[in-house]
Amino acid sequence: MLNADNLYSQNSISDTSFKSKKANVVYYDKIFKQYDITKEQFYNSYKFYELHPQKMKILLDSVEAFGMREKANLDKPLITKSKK
């Protein structure tokens, strides 16, 4: 959801008509469908974490660490073995 918000923000800066399209809602709907959850399920979970900020911090720290590991893996050069 954070990435969807970032994508929406970036696109709305470069395309002023983008804001009127409510594209962030389209992004959210795609995410809900991809992960087979409803908007209500997501927002109920989000409300829980808002009421438990320490758990929210742990969750967001975990997400950030995962993202950094994934990025590091993408940045690693591919090692190919040459055949002799």
Steps between C-alpha positions, in 0.01 A plus 500: 500500500790732574647427158162566338486838674854581387422402142184710505693799638771472236251467216280784622799736503585426136138480379265756653193322361607190691358631828154530355508135390514374861772261390600428858163327547569288192840404642343406833235287330768313305692431820189378681423267212858373473512410870136387517398742773222753523531869561327447834751232604789727415362801684405293806857376515631852448281632784640228726856610427408866552381407848821303562780729376778278635371209292466735200866597540607136510293425191634796302858426607456143376359619169789744458760233582340261251504769232865577565591129473311473174669810364841367602427178313408696189819702524723191517672423172399178335775241528528278198730204471685480175531155346843386387 
